[in-house]
Amino acid sequence: VTAAELSGRGLAARVRAEVTADAARLAAEGRPVRLAVVTATDDEASASYVRSIAAAAGKAGIACDVLRTATAGGVTATLAQLADDPEVHGIMLQTPLPGGASLAGLAGTIPPGKDVDGANPESLGRLAAGLPGFASATAEAVLALLRHYEVPLAGRHAVVVGRSVVVGKPAAHLLLDANATVTVCHSRTTDLPAITRQADVLVAAVGRAGLIRAGYVSPGTVVIDVGTNATPDGGIVGDVSPEVAAVAAALTPVPGGIGPVTTALLLRHVIEAASALALCHRPFW
Ligand SMILES: NC(=O)c1ccc[n+]([C@@H]2O[C@H](COP(=O)([O-])OP(=O)(O)OC[C@H]3O[C@@H](n4cnc5c(N)ncnc54)[C@H](OP(=O)(O)O)[C@@H]3O)[C@@H](O)[C@H]2O)c1
């Protein structure tokens, strides 16, 4: 093994400490911070993610309401109520949604200033246009971890594998903002390893265990593994095969890499929303 391990736990702890201090300050000013999570699924992976967010929020002094509903109409009504509630600062909409419901349509009703996970298409548009707003916490976690470990980005070739609205596209925009030269790959990309081998920074956000193997990276590549894939024994593994550690310069672990940073940044977004900073600035990663 040659790759340095880029753990996310230290950065996540630092962000959580800042969030906890900010939440306490806002509460002391009579402005307790509140997050609402809307869910319409019985999916266990989703339920477990919601529990972990609620627990992390609680520890940081942020109230977290989990609102359950069974239908698309219920989601619409709940989101409308939360949009108008001045005591709710951040809103998250969990997937999967009830059959036939459109994520873009429903998330499009979350006011951009409360859209703490960047789910409203307007938030992605703002990111693409260089306007203030919230990026998806996962995409921002990629940049935050690269900055934390002082990985140079300006002028470097960043290759993102995955083009979802939740991870790949916002991560590509944030890397572009950091002056990387960005290539985005997807399921129709021809000869993926030939492209990923050219990466100085490789971001894997696919959702296929072990897709990125040793032959996909070059010595010196910094690899960020966003993938979280369930294993039969109840664990999770990333999109990057363990053999990559013998070639790459550095690699994020799964679990313990992007995941904890994502949760911490989500809470930071709630603080920014409560401080009405959301549409005033965008942190420069
Ligand atoms: N750690 C966290 O906080 C966090 C948060 C969110 C997601 N995740 C994880 O990140 C992963 C990606 O999530 P997502 O929501 O972006 O998934 P998604 O919506 O399913 O998107 C997957 C992307 O990967 C591409 N792809 C699929 N197979 C491929 C292949 N063989 N070669 C190249 N590209 C391929 C798809 O291409 P097409 O566009 O052509 O279909 C698509 O763009 C998942 O494992 C998810 O669990 C982690």
The ligand as an SDF file (V2000), in Angstrom:
LIG
                    3D

 48 52  0  0  0  0  0  0  0  0999 V2000
  -21.1370    9.7030    1.1060 N   0  0  0  0  0  0  0  0  0  0  0  0
  -22.2320   10.4140    0.8780 C   0  0  0  0  0  0  0  0  0  0  0  0
  -22.5310   11.3190    1.6270 O   0  0  0  0  0  0  0  0  0  0  0  0
  -23.0590   10.1310   -0.3390 C   0  0  0  0  0  0  0  0  0  0  0  0
  -24.1040   10.9970   -0.6710 C   0  0  0  0  0  0  0  0  0  0  0  0
  -24.8260   10.7650   -1.8620 C   0  0  0  0  0  0  0  0  0  0  0  0
  -24.5020    9.6570   -2.6350 C   0  0  0  0  0  0  0  0  0  0  0  0
  -23.5060    8.8010   -2.2390 N   0  0  0  0  0  0  0  0  0  0  0  0
  -23.1290    7.6190   -3.0270 C   0  0  0  0  0  0  0  0  0  0  0  0
  -22.5000    8.0550   -4.2250 O   0  0  0  0  0  0  0  0  0  0  0  0
  -22.7740    7.1250   -5.2610 C   0  0  0  0  0  0  0  0  0  0  0  0
  -23.3720    7.8720   -6.4350 C   0  0  0  0  0  0  0  0  0  0  0  0
  -24.6150    8.4180   -6.0300 O   0  0  0  0  0  0  0  0  0  0  0  0
  -25.5700    9.1540   -7.0690 P   0  0  0  0  0  0  0  0  0  0  0  0
  -26.7640    9.5710   -6.3350 O   0  0  0  0  0  0  0  0  0  0  0  0
  -24.7640   10.1510   -7.8120 O   0  0  0  0  0  0  0  0  0  0  0  0
  -25.9200    7.9080   -8.0410 O   0  0  0  0  0  0  0  0  0  0  0  0
  -26.7430    7.8830   -9.4070 P   0  0  0  0  0  0  0  0  0  0  0  0
  -27.7660    8.9560   -9.4400 O   0  0  0  0  0  0  0  0  0  0  0  0
  -27.1420    6.4570   -9.6030 O   0  0  0  0  0  0  0  0  0  0  0  0
  -25.6520    8.2640  -10.5130 O   0  0  0  0  0  0  0  0  0  0  0  0
  -24.6320    7.3770  -10.8340 C   0  0  0  0  0  0  0  0  0  0  0  0
  -23.7920    7.9490  -11.9600 C   0  0  0  0  0  0  0  0  0  0  0  0
  -22.7840    6.9870  -12.2700 O   0  0  0  0  0  0  0  0  0  0  0  0
  -22.7780    6.7560  -13.6730 C   0  0  0  0  0  0  0  0  0  0  0  0
  -22.4140    5.3670  -13.9530 N   0  0  0  0  0  0  0  0  0  0  0  0
  -23.1280    4.2540  -13.6990 C   0  0  0  0  0  0  0  0  0  0  0  0
  -22.4500    3.1580  -14.1020 N   0  0  0  0  0  0  0  0  0  0  0  0
  -21.2930    3.5940  -14.6120 C   0  0  0  0  0  0  0  0  0  0  0  0
  -20.1790    2.9400  -15.1980 C   0  0  0  0  0  0  0  0  0  0  0  0
  -20.1110    1.6210  -15.3200 N   0  0  0  0  0  0  0  0  0  0  0  0
  -19.1410    3.7110  -15.6270 N   0  0  0  0  0  0  0  0  0  0  0  0
  -19.1860    5.0580  -15.5060 C   0  0  0  0  0  0  0  0  0  0  0  0
  -20.2100    5.7300  -14.9450 N   0  0  0  0  0  0  0  0  0  0  0  0
  -21.2560    5.0030  -14.5100 C   0  0  0  0  0  0  0  0  0  0  0  0
  -24.1770    7.0560  -14.1400 C   0  0  0  0  0  0  0  0  0  0  0  0
  -24.1190    7.3790  -15.5150 O   0  0  0  0  0  0  0  0  0  0  0  0
  -25.4340    7.8000  -16.3800 P   0  0  0  0  0  0  0  0  0  0  0  0
  -25.7040    9.2290  -16.0160 O   0  0  0  0  0  0  0  0  0  0  0  0
  -24.9740    7.6330  -17.7680 O   0  0  0  0  0  0  0  0  0  0  0  0
  -26.5230    6.8460  -15.9780 O   0  0  0  0  0  0  0  0  0  0  0  0
  -24.5680    8.2010  -13.2470 C   0  0  0  0  0  0  0  0  0  0  0  0
  -24.1900    9.4400  -13.7970 O   0  0  0  0  0  0  0  0  0  0  0  0
  -23.6960    6.0730   -4.6470 C   0  0  0  0  0  0  0  0  0  0  0  0
  -22.9120    4.9840   -4.1800 O   0  0  0  0  0  0  0  0  0  0  0  0
  -24.3040    6.7850   -3.4670 C   0  0  0  0  0  0  0  0  0  0  0  0
  -24.6980    5.8980   -2.4490 O   0  0  0  0  0  0  0  0  0  0  0  0
  -22.7710    9.0400   -1.1150 C   0  0  0  0  0  0  0  0  0  0  0  0
  1  2  1  0
  2  3  2  0
  2  4  1  0
  4  5  1  0
  4 48  2  0
  5  6  2  0
  6  7  1  0
  7  8  2  0
  8  9  1  0
  8 48  1  0
  9 10  1  0
  9 46  1  0
 10 11  1  0
 11 12  1  0
 11 44  1  0
 12 13  1  0
 13 14  1  0
 14 15  2  0
 14 16  1  0
 14 17  1  0
 17 18  1  0
 18 19  2  0
 18 20  1  0
 18 21  1  0
 21 22  1  0
 22 23  1  0
 23 24  1  0
 23 42  1  0
 24 25  1  0
 25 26  1  0
 25 36  1  0
 26 27  1  0
 26 35  1  0
 27 28  2  0
 28 29  1  0
 29 30  1  0
 29 35  2  0
 30 31  1  0
 30 32  2  0
 32 33  1  0
 33 34  2  0
 34 35  1  0
 36 37  1  0
 36 42  1  0
 37 38  1  0
 38 39  2  0
 38 40  1  0
 38 41  1  0
 42 43  1  0
 44 45  1  0
 44 46  1  0
 46 47  1  0
M  CHG  2   8   1  16  -1
M  END
$$$$
